[in-house]
Amino acid sequence: MPELKHLRRIRSFVKREGRITTRQQTALATLWKDYGIDFSRQPLDLDQVFGRSAPRNLEIGFGKGEAIINMAEAHPEEDFLGIEVFQPGAGQVLALAKEKGLGNIRVIIKDAVEVLENQICDQSLERVYLFFPDPWHKRKHKKRRILNSSFTELLARKIKHQGHFFLATDWADYAHQMINVLDASPYFANTMSSGHYAIRNPRRPLTKYERRGHRLGHQVWDLDFVRIPHISGKLSSNLHQISSNPNKPSKPE
């Protein structure tokens, strides 16, 4: 009898690389050894990766890298790991990290769920950032949104107790989904009280895109949730929907 394959999960992105500049290509070719981390199914020793022990930050989907570069430059005492699926953005971050002499940034080009499941150890992150994820605004595409209860449970395993999960979106419908999903989680508490949005995270830089949105009257919703110990209640068994490795523990504590 042939071996059964795992069901293919719904991805939160469609791989369209777009144009990559010569600068970005050169950075990927020459700087990957310094700033890049190859994907594997073995957990990372982040102390070894960064050459020190320090608070660890993770940005999921860093795009052109404005936020992660800004944060790494402003907080040299902390380490920053970025996950992105698009090579042009990764090349941009590598080039900027070299230009600014930043030694506290590392990049992985891979699906964030696979990286979290395989390479990030439990209780290893101080802060996780999810800024302006793809809103998949069409009704038939909303199932592709990365932020859901399953993904929240996965993050709860990776963030230290009292660590923070920061989010931002400029889509009202997605903002409502984010706050509803996280308010319902037994592993996170809203720092602004249930149902309320946060003020803009001072670590999050105002991008050109966001400044243009402000001029046009567009709103941005920020969220700040803190990781808390799970005291009571049963965790749903839906983590298998996003897990590519069923042998790993599915429940945070």
C-alpha positions in Angstrom: 0.0 0.0 0.0 1.5 3.4 -0.9 2.5 5.8 1.8 -0.1 8.5 2.5 1.1 12.0 2.0 0.2 14.9 4.3 -2.7 17.0 3.1 -1.5 20.2 1.5 -2.4 23.2 3.7 -3.6 26.5 2.4 -0.7 28.9 2.0 -0.9 32.6 3.0 1.0 33.7 -0.1 1.3 33.2 -3.8 4.9 33.0 -5.1 5.3 35.9 -7.5 8.9 37.1 -7.3 8.6 40.1 -9.6 11.6 42.1 -10.6 14.9 41.7 -8.7 17.5 44.3 -9.0 21.2 43.8 -9.7 21.9 45.1 -6.2 19.5 42.6 -4.6 20.9 39.7 -6.7 24.5 40.6 -5.7 23.6 40.8 -2.1 21.9 37.3 -2.1 25.0 35.9 -3.9 27.7 37.5 -1.8 26.1 38.2 1.6 24.0 35.1 2.2 26.9 33.5 4.1 26.9 36.4 6.5 23.2 37.1 7.0 21.3 34.2 5.5 20.1 31.0 7.2 19.2 28.0 5.0 16.0 26.2 5.8 16.2 22.8 7.4 14.0 20.6 9.6 16.4 20.9 12.5 16.0 23.5 15.3 18.3 26.5 15.3 20.7 27.3 18.0 20.2 31.0 17.9 23.1 31.7 20.4 25.4 30.0 17.8 23.7 31.7 14.9 24.2 35.2 16.4 27.3 34.5 18.4 25.8 35.6 21.6 22.9 35.4 24.0 20.4 38.3 23.6 16.7 39.0 23.4 15.3 37.5 20.2 12.8 39.3 17.8 11.1 37.7 14.8 9.4 39.6 12.0 7.2 37.6 9.7 6.9 38.8 6.1 9.3 41.8 6.3 8.7 42.9 2.7 11.3 45.5 1.7 12.8 45.4 5.2 12.0 48.9 6.5 10.8 47.7 9.9 13.4 45.1 10.6 16.3 47.2 9.5 15.0 50.2 11.6 14.6 48.0 14.7 17.9 46.3 14.4 19.7 49.6 14.0 17.9 51.1 17.0 18.4 48.1 19.2 21.9 46.7 18.7 21.6 44.9 22.0 18.9 42.6 20.6 18.9 40.1 17.7 16.4 40.1 14.8 15.4 37.2 12.6 13.3 37.9 9.5 11.3 35.5 7.5 10.2 36.3 3.9 9.2 34.2 0.9 10.3 36.8 -1.7 13.9 37.0 -2.8 13.9 40.7 -3.8 12.9 41.7 -0.3 15.5 39.4 1.3 18.2 40.8 -1.0 17.2 44.3 0.0 17.6 43.5 3.7 21.0 41.8 3.1 22.3 44.9 1.2 21.0 47.3 3.9 22.4 45.2 6.7 25.8 45.3 5.1 25.6 49.0 4.3 24.7 49.9 7.9 27.1 47.4 9.5 24.4 45.5 11.3 25.5 42.2 12.8 22.2 41.5 14.6 20.1 40.5 11.6 19.5 37.1 10.0 17.2 36.2 7.2 15.4 33.0 6.2 13.6 32.7 2.8 10.8 30.3 3.4 7.2 29.9 4.5 6.9 31.2 8.1 4.8 28.3 9.3 7.5 25.8 8.2 10.2 27.8 9.8 8.3 28.1 13.1 7.4 24.4 13.1 10.9 23.2 12.4 13.6 25.8 13.2 12.4 27.9 16.0 12.6 26.4 19.5 9.7 26.7 21.9 9.8 29.6 24.3 12.7 31.3 22.5 11.2 34.6 21.2 10.8 37.8 23.1 8.7 39.5 20.4 7.0 38.6 17.2 6.0 41.2 14.6 3.4 40.8 11.9 3.1 44.1 10.1 0.7 44.5 7.2 0.2 40.9 6.2 -1.5 40.2 2.9 -5.2 40.9 3.6 -6.6 38.6 0.9 -9.6 41.0 0.8 -11.8 38.9 -1.6 -14.3 36.7 0.3 -13.2 33.6 -1.4 -9.5 34.2 -0.5 -9.9 35.1 3.2 -9.0 31.5 4.1 -5.5 32.3 3.0 -5.0 34.9 5.7 -2.0 33.9 7.9 -3.6 35.0 11.2 -6.0 32.5 12.5 -6.5 30.4 15.6 -4.2 27.6 14.4 -1.3 30.0 13.6 -1.9 31.7 17.0 -1.5 28.4 18.8 1.8 27.8 16.9 3.1 31.2 17.9 2.1 30.6 21.5 4.6 27.7 21.6 7.5 29.9 20.4 7.0 33.2 22.4 8.3 33.3 25.9 5.8 34.0 28.7 5.4 37.7 29.0 6.7 38.1 25.5 4.7 40.2 23.0 3.0 39.7 19.6 2.7 43.0 17.7 0.5 43.3 14.6 -0.6 46.1 12.3 -3.0 46.2 9.3 -4.7 48.8 7.2 -7.7 46.6 6.4 -10.6 47.1 8.8 -12.0 43.6 8.2 -8.7 41.9 8.9 -8.2 44.1 12.0 -11.5 42.8 13.4 -10.5 39.2 12.6 -7.1 39.7 14.3 -8.5 41.1 17.5 -11.3 38.5 17.6 -8.9 35.6 17.1 -6.4 36.8 19.7 -8.9 37.9 22.3 -10.3 34.4 22.1 -6.9 32.7 22.6 -6.2 31.3 26.1 -2.5 32.1 25.6 -2.6 35.8 24.9 -3.9 38.8 26.7 -4.7 42.2 25.0 -2.5 44.8 26.6 -5.2 47.4 25.9 -8.1 45.2 27.3 -10.3 43.0 25.3 -11.7 44.4 22.0 -9.4 47.5 22.0 -6.6 48.4 19.6 -3.2 49.6 20.6 -1.4 52.8 19.9 1.2 52.6 17.1 4.2 50.4 18.2 7.1 52.9 18.6 9.4 50.2 17.1 7.3 50.2 13.9 8.6 52.9 11.4 6.2 54.8 9.3 6.8 53.6 5.8 6.3 55.6 2.6 3.2 53.5 1.9 1.7 54.2 5.3 2.5 57.9 5.1 0.7 58.1 1.7 -2.2 56.2 3.3 -2.4 58.8 6.1 -2.6 61.6 3.5 -5.4 59.8 1.8 -7.2 59.4 5.1 -6.6 55.6 5.5 -6.5 54.2 9.0 -4.1 51.7 10.5 -4.9 49.4 13.3 -2.2 48.2 15.7 -2.5 45.4 18.2 -0.3 44.4 21.1 -0.8 41.0 22.8 1.2 39.5 25.6 1.9 35.8 26.1 0.4 34.5 29.2 0.5 31.0 30.8 -2.5 28.8 29.9 -4.3 28.1 33.2 -7.6 26.5 32.3 -9.6 25.3 29.4 -9.0 22.9 26.6 -7.0 23.7 23.5 -8.6 22.8 20.3 -6.8 20.2 18.2 -6.6 22.3 15.0 -2.9 22.8 14.8 -2.6 19.9 12.4 -4.2 22.1 9.8 -1.0 24.2 9.5 1.6 21.8 10.8 3.9 20.1 8.3 5.4 17.8 11.0 2.7 15.9 13.0 5.4 14.4 15.3 6.0 17.7 17.0 4.0 18.8 20.1 1.0 20.8 19.1 0.0 22.4 22.4 1.7 25.3 24.1 1.7 25.6 27.9 
